[in-house]
Structure formats: C-alpha cells, structure tokens
C-alpha cells in the first residue's frame, strides 16, 4: 500500500477544507466514545491519525490534566491542527507515520483512533507499533466506518483512489489479537442524530441515494476496544 498516495489525499483535504468537515460528520460518535472512555486526570493519550486535531482537542478537554498527542502522516494536516490549537489545553500534534511511531516504549496510558487505521500501508506493523508505545494495562479505543458489515463503504477505496484495509469485524479482531492485544471486543456506535433530513439529502458518489445513506447510518461505526496485557 502506498503511504505517499494516502498522504497526498489528506494533504489536499487539509488545504481544501474537507478535513474541517469531519468534526461535524463524526463528532457525535466520537463524543459518545470519549465519554465512555472515562479518561482520568494525568493520563497520556495517543490519537492515531489525528487529521486537523479536532478529536485530540476533545480528548484533552475531557478531564483535568489529560495530555493528548495527535499524530498524522499528512504534514498539511499537522499544520492545520497547529492553526486550530488552543493553548488552554494539554495537546500537541506531530508528523509521524503509523508504522514508525517516534515515541519510546510504554509511553502512553491510552490510544484512540477515529477513521484512520485502515489507511495504514502495513497494518500489522502499525498495530505492533501501537502495542509497543502503550503501557502494560493500557486500553485502546479504535473507531472506523470502513468495514465489510457497512456494505455501502465497500466503494470508498475506489472513490478515493487509494488502497485501504477492508476487513470484516472478525478480521479486525484477529488483527488486534495477532498484534498482542487482549480482551478485544467489538460493538457498533450509531450517531444519535440520525441519518439526516431526507428532504435535504443530495446524492453524491458516496451516497447515491437516500436508502444507501440510511443503510450506512444503521450499520454504525465499528468500535474496537482492546488492552495491552498487564
């Protein structure tokens, strides 16, 4: 899988404003999950694939003293995150590929990722690196909409023009277990706002008709939870 192709796509997204739309699109699901994570004061959290940093900032605001570090393989995304940064929270953003995390062993208490891990050019290596930088007992919360049970997502790789890791739920479970994670569980998170207003729906290449949009909404976001053994 070409890392350069993925980086090029997200550099464009950062420059044309599409990255800034992701918070509105995914914000409800992310807020549900971050609340459920019950982050504790002083915990250090890695946001894998932070984009413009919106989820990183949400994590940092979740509790006093939470430190969030967002990493992304797109330099333009990191530049945009820096532009949007608030100096009232403990957050920062670094350019870093998933497969080569520039952090020491056992540095983080938690790992979070939203709509990012399936872009990895080497998924086993990315998950191995995630495992390496987590402390024993650390917990992982990974969210993704691109998975086989969400049937409308199947064309996303073709539409973006980049290769992506398209697995079913059990395939994701196995990938995490093979990387050394334990207590891997999966569930679906559905946006509580619903699929939107049908009267305002405008078909596009992602959702060519209202029924497709509804099916994708009902499939929900796959929430992968796992732990590094103590």
C-alpha positions as a Markdown table, in Angstrom:
| # | Residue | x | y | z |
|---|---|---|---|---|
| 1 | Unk | 0.0 | 0.0 | 0.0 |
| 2 | Unk | 1.4 | 3.4 | -1.0 |
| 3 | Unk | 1.9 | 5.7 | 2.0 |
| 4 | Unk | 2.7 | 8.5 | -0.4 |
| 5 | Unk | -0.7 | 8.3 | -2.1 |
| 6 | Unk | -2.6 | 8.4 | 1.2 |
| 7 | Unk | -0.5 | 11.4 | 2.4 |
| 8 | Unk | -1.2 | 13.2 | -0.9 |
| 9 | Unk | -5.0 | 12.7 | -0.5 |
| 10 | Unk | -5.0 | 14.1 | 3.1 |
| 11 | Unk | -2.7 | 17.0 | 2.3 |
| 12 | Unk | -5.4 | 18.1 | -0.3 |
| 13 | Unk | -8.2 | 17.6 | 2.3 |
| 14 | Unk | -6.3 | 19.8 | 4.8 |
| 15 | Unk | -5.9 | 22.5 | 2.2 |
| 16 | Unk | -9.4 | 22.5 | 0.7 |
| 17 | Unk | -11.3 | 22.5 | 4.0 |
| 18 | Unk | -12.6 | 19.0 | 3.8 |
| 19 | Unk | -10.7 | 18.0 | 7.0 |
| 20 | Unk | -12.6 | 20.6 | 8.9 |
| 21 | Unk | -15.9 | 19.0 | 7.9 |
| 22 | Unk | -15.0 | 15.7 | 9.6 |
| 23 | Unk | -15.7 | 17.0 | 13.1 |
| 24 | Unk | -19.4 | 17.7 | 12.1 |
| 25 | Unk | -19.7 | 14.3 | 10.4 |
| 26 | Unk | -18.1 | 12.2 | 13.2 |
| 27 | Unk | -18.4 | 14.4 | 16.2 |
| 28 | Unk | -21.5 | 12.7 | 17.8 |
| 29 | Unk | -19.9 | 9.2 | 17.7 |
| 30 | Unk | -16.6 | 10.5 | 19.0 |
| 31 | Unk | -18.2 | 12.3 | 21.9 |
| 32 | Unk | -20.2 | 9.2 | 22.8 |
| 33 | Unk | -17.0 | 7.1 | 22.9 |
| 34 | Unk | -14.8 | 9.6 | 24.7 |
| 35 | Unk | -17.4 | 10.0 | 27.4 |
| 36 | Unk | -17.5 | 6.2 | 27.8 |
| 37 | Unk | -13.6 | 6.1 | 27.9 |
| 38 | Unk | -13.8 | 7.9 | 31.3 |
| 39 | Unk | -10.3 | 9.4 | 30.9 |
| 40 | Unk | -8.6 | 10.2 | 34.1 |
| 41 | Unk | -6.5 | 13.2 | 35.2 |
| 42 | Unk | -2.9 | 12.8 | 34.2 |
| 43 | Unk | -3.5 | 10.2 | 31.6 |
| 44 | Unk | -1.4 | 10.5 | 28.4 |
| 45 | Unk | -3.4 | 9.6 | 25.2 |
| 46 | Unk | -2.2 | 9.0 | 21.7 |
| 47 | Unk | -4.6 | 10.0 | 18.9 |
| 48 | Unk | -3.6 | 7.9 | 15.9 |
| 49 | Unk | -4.4 | 9.7 | 12.7 |
| 50 | Unk | -5.5 | 13.0 | 14.2 |
| 51 | Unk | -6.2 | 14.9 | 11.0 |
| 52 | Unk | -6.7 | 18.6 | 11.9 |
| 53 | Unk | -6.6 | 17.6 | 15.6 |
| 54 | Unk | -10.3 | 18.1 | 16.5 |
| 55 | Unk | -10.6 | 14.7 | 18.3 |
| 56 | Unk | -7.2 | 15.3 | 20.0 |
| 57 | Unk | -8.5 | 18.6 | 21.4 |
| 58 | Unk | -11.8 | 16.9 | 22.5 |
| 59 | Unk | -9.7 | 14.3 | 24.4 |
| 60 | Unk | -7.6 | 16.9 | 26.1 |
| 61 | Unk | -10.7 | 18.8 | 27.2 |
| 62 | Unk | -12.3 | 15.6 | 28.7 |
| 63 | Unk | -10.8 | 15.8 | 32.1 |
| 64 | Unk | -8.3 | 18.0 | 34.0 |
| 65 | Unk | -4.7 | 17.1 | 33.3 |
| 66 | Unk | -5.3 | 14.8 | 30.4 |
| 67 | Unk | -2.5 | 15.1 | 27.9 |
| 68 | Unk | -3.3 | 14.3 | 24.2 |
| 69 | Unk | -0.8 | 13.9 | 21.4 |
| 70 | Unk | -2.2 | 13.6 | 17.9 |
| 71 | Unk | -0.1 | 12.1 | 15.1 |
| 72 | Unk | -0.7 | 12.1 | 11.4 |
| 73 | Unk | 1.2 | 11.1 | 8.2 |
| 74 | Unk | 0.0 | 14.3 | 6.4 |
| 75 | Unk | 2.2 | 17.3 | 7.0 |
| 76 | Unk | -0.6 | 19.6 | 5.9 |
| 77 | Unk | -3.0 | 18.1 | 8.5 |
| 78 | Unk | -0.5 | 18.7 | 11.2 |
| 79 | Unk | -0.1 | 22.3 | 10.0 |
| 80 | Unk | -3.9 | 22.7 | 10.1 |
| 81 | Unk | -4.0 | 21.2 | 13.6 |
| 82 | Unk | -1.4 | 23.7 | 14.8 |
| 83 | Unk | -3.5 | 26.6 | 13.3 |
| 84 | Unk | -6.6 | 25.4 | 15.3 |
| 85 | Unk | -4.8 | 24.6 | 18.5 |
| 86 | Unk | -6.0 | 26.0 | 21.8 |
| 87 | Unk | -3.2 | 26.9 | 24.4 |
| 88 | Unk | -5.7 | 26.3 | 27.2 |
| 89 | Unk | -5.4 | 22.5 | 26.9 |
| 90 | Unk | -2.6 | 20.0 | 27.1 |
| 91 | Unk | -2.4 | 18.9 | 23.4 |
| 92 | Unk | 0.1 | 18.8 | 20.6 |
| 93 | Unk | 0.4 | 17.4 | 17.1 |
| 94 | Unk | 3.3 | 15.6 | 15.4 |
| 95 | Unk | 4.0 | 14.4 | 11.9 |
| 96 | Unk | 4.5 | 10.6 | 12.2 |
| 97 | Unk | 3.6 | 7.5 | 10.1 |
| 98 | Unk | 1.6 | 4.9 | 12.0 |
| 99 | Unk | 4.3 | 2.3 | 11.1 |
| 100 | Unk | 7.1 | 4.3 | 12.7 |
| 101 | Unk | 5.9 | 5.9 | 15.9 |
| 102 | Unk | 8.5 | 8.3 | 17.2 |
| 103 | Unk | 7.8 | 7.5 | 20.9 |
| 104 | Unk | 9.6 | 5.4 | 23.5 |
| 105 | Unk | 8.3 | 2.1 | 24.7 |
| 106 | Unk | 5.4 | 2.1 | 27.1 |
| 107 | Unk | 4.8 | 5.9 | 26.9 |
| 108 | Unk | 1.0 | 6.1 | 26.7 |
| 109 | Unk | -1.9 | 5.2 | 29.0 |
| 110 | Unk | -4.5 | 5.1 | 26.3 |
| 111 | Unk | -4.8 | 5.0 | 22.5 |
| 112 | Unk | -7.6 | 6.5 | 20.4 |
| 113 | Unk | -8.2 | 6.5 | 16.7 |
| 114 | Unk | -11.1 | 7.7 | 14.5 |
| 115 | Unk | -11.4 | 6.7 | 10.9 |
| 116 | Unk | -7.6 | 6.3 | 10.3 |
| 117 | Unk | -6.1 | 2.9 | 11.0 |
| 118 | Unk | -7.4 | 1.3 | 7.8 |
| 119 | Unk | -5.2 | 3.7 | 5.8 |
| 120 | Unk | -2.1 | 2.1 | 7.1 |
| 121 | Unk | 0.4 | 0.9 | 4.5 |
| 122 | Unk | 1.4 | -2.0 | 6.7 |
| 123 | Unk | -1.4 | -2.8 | 9.2 |
| 124 | Unk | 0.4 | -5.5 | 11.2 |
| 125 | Unk | 3.3 | -3.1 | 11.7 |
| 126 | Unk | 1.1 | -0.2 | 12.6 |
| 127 | Unk | -0.7 | -2.3 | 15.3 |
| 128 | Unk | 2.6 | -3.7 | 16.5 |
| 129 | Unk | 3.9 | -0.1 | 17.0 |
| 130 | Unk | 0.7 | 0.9 | 18.8 |
| 131 | Unk | 1.2 | -2.0 | 21.1 |
| 132 | Unk | 4.8 | -1.1 | 21.7 |
| 133 | Unk | 4.2 | 2.5 | 22.8 |
| 134 | Unk | 1.4 | 1.6 | 25.3 |
| 135 | Unk | 2.0 | 0.9 | 29.0 |
| 136 | Unk | 1.0 | -2.5 | 30.3 |
| 137 | Unk | -2.7 | -2.5 | 31.1 |
| 138 | Unk | -3.3 | 0.4 | 28.7 |
| 139 | Unk | -6.6 | 0.5 | 26.8 |
| 140 | Unk | -7.3 | 1.1 | 23.1 |
| 141 | Unk | -10.4 | 2.6 | 21.5 |
| 142 | Unk | -10.4 | 2.5 | 17.7 |
| 143 | Unk | -13.4 | 3.7 | 15.6 |
| 144 | Unk | -13.9 | 3.0 | 11.9 |
| 145 | Unk | -16.7 | 3.2 | 9.4 |
| 146 | Unk | -14.9 | 1.3 | 6.6 |
| 147 | Unk | -15.6 | -2.3 | 7.3 |
| 148 | Unk | -17.4 | -5.1 | 5.4 |
| 149 | Unk | -20.5 | -5.1 | 7.5 |
| 150 | Unk | -21.1 | -1.5 | 6.5 |
| 151 | Unk | -21.8 | -2.5 | 2.9 |
| 152 | Unk | -22.1 | 1.0 | 1.4 |
| 153 | Unk | -18.5 | 1.6 | 2.4 |
| 154 | Unk | -17.1 | -1.0 | 0.1 |
| 155 | Unk | -16.5 | 1.5 | -2.8 |
| 156 | Unk | -14.6 | 4.0 | -0.7 |
| 157 | Unk | -11.1 | 2.8 | -1.7 |
| 158 | Unk | -12.1 | 3.0 | -5.4 |
| 159 | Unk | -13.6 | 6.5 | -4.9 |
| 160 | Unk | -10.5 | 7.8 | -3.1 |
| 161 | Unk | -8.1 | 6.2 | -5.5 |
| 162 | Unk | -6.0 | 4.7 | -2.7 |
| 163 | Unk | -5.6 | 1.2 | -1.3 |
| 164 | Unk | -7.2 | 0.6 | 2.1 |
| 165 | Unk | -7.5 | -2.3 | 4.6 |
| 166 | Unk | -11.1 | -3.6 | 4.1 |
| 167 | Unk | -11.8 | -6.2 | 6.8 |
| 168 | Unk | -14.9 | -7.6 | 8.5 |
| 169 | Unk | -15.4 | -7.2 | 12.2 |
| 170 | Unk | -13.9 | -10.6 | 13.0 |
| 171 | Unk | -10.9 | -9.8 | 10.7 |
| 172 | Unk | -10.3 | -6.7 | 12.8 |
| 173 | Unk | -10.5 | -8.7 | 16.0 |
| 174 | Unk | -7.9 | -11.1 | 14.7 |
| 175 | Unk | -5.6 | -8.3 | 13.6 |
| 176 | Unk | -5.5 | -6.8 | 17.0 |
| 177 | Unk | -5.1 | -10.2 | 18.7 |
| 178 | Unk | -2.2 | -11.0 | 16.4 |
| 179 | Unk | -0.5 | -7.8 | 17.4 |
| 180 | Unk | -0.6 | -8.9 | 21.0 |
| 181 | Unk | -3.7 | -7.1 | 22.3 |
| 182 | Unk | -6.0 | -8.9 | 24.7 |
| 183 | Unk | -9.7 | -8.6 | 25.7 |
| 184 | Unk | -10.6 | -7.4 | 22.2 |
| 185 | Unk | -14.3 | -6.6 | 21.9 |
| 186 | Unk | -16.3 | -5.0 | 19.1 |
| 187 | Unk | -19.6 | -3.1 | 19.1 |
| 188 | Unk | -21.4 | -0.6 | 16.9 |
| 189 | Unk | -21.9 | 3.0 | 17.7 |
| 190 | Unk | -24.8 | 4.8 | 15.9 |
| 191 | Unk | -24.9 | 8.5 | 15.5 |
| 192 | Unk | -27.8 | 9.6 | 17.7 |
| 193 | Unk | -28.7 | 12.5 | 15.3 |
| 194 | Unk | -30.0 | 10.0 | 12.8 |
| 195 | Unk | -29.1 | 9.9 | 9.1 |
| 196 | Unk | -30.2 | 13.4 | 8.5 |
| 197 | Unk | -33.2 | 15.1 | 6.8 |
| 198 | Unk | -34.4 | 13.2 | 3.7 |
| 199 | Unk | -35.8 | 16.4 | 2.2 |
| 200 | Unk | -32.4 | 18.0 | 2.4 |
| 201 | Unk | -30.5 | 14.9 | 1.1 |
| 202 | Unk | -28.4 | 15.5 | -2.0 |
| 203 | Unk | -27.0 | 12.4 | -3.7 |
| 204 | Unk | -23.3 | 12.1 | -4.4 |
| 205 | Unk | -20.7 | 9.5 | -5.3 |
| 206 | Unk | -20.5 | 8.3 | -1.6 |
| 207 | Unk | -24.3 | 8.0 | -1.1 |
| 208 | Unk | -26.0 | 7.9 | -4.5 |
| 209 | Unk | -29.5 | 7.6 | -2.9 |
| 210 | Unk | -31.2 | 8.1 | 0.4 |
| 211 | Unk | -31.5 | 4.3 | 1.1 |
| 212 | Unk | -27.7 | 3.9 | 0.9 |
| 213 | Unk | -27.3 | 6.8 | 3.4 |
| 214 | Unk | -29.7 | 5.1 | 5.7 |
| 215 | Unk | -28.0 | 1.7 | 5.5 |
| 216 | Unk | -24.7 | 3.2 | 6.3 |
| 217 | Unk | -26.1 | 5.1 | 9.3 |
| 218 | Unk | -27.8 | 1.9 | 10.6 |
| 219 | Unk | -24.6 | -0.1 | 10.2 |
| 220 | Unk | -22.9 | 2.4 | 12.5 |
| 221 | Unk | -19.3 | 2.9 | 13.4 |
| 222 | Unk | -17.3 | -0.2 | 14.5 |
| 223 | Unk | -15.8 | 0.4 | 17.9 |
| 224 | Unk | -12.8 | -1.8 | 18.7 |
| 225 | Unk | -11.8 | -2.0 | 22.3 |
| 226 | Unk | -8.7 | -3.8 | 23.4 |
| 227 | Unk | -6.0 | -3.8 | 26.1 |
| 228 | Unk | -2.3 | -4.4 | 26.4 |
| 229 | Unk | -1.7 | -7.2 | 28.9 |
| 230 | Unk | -0.6 | -6.1 | 32.3 |
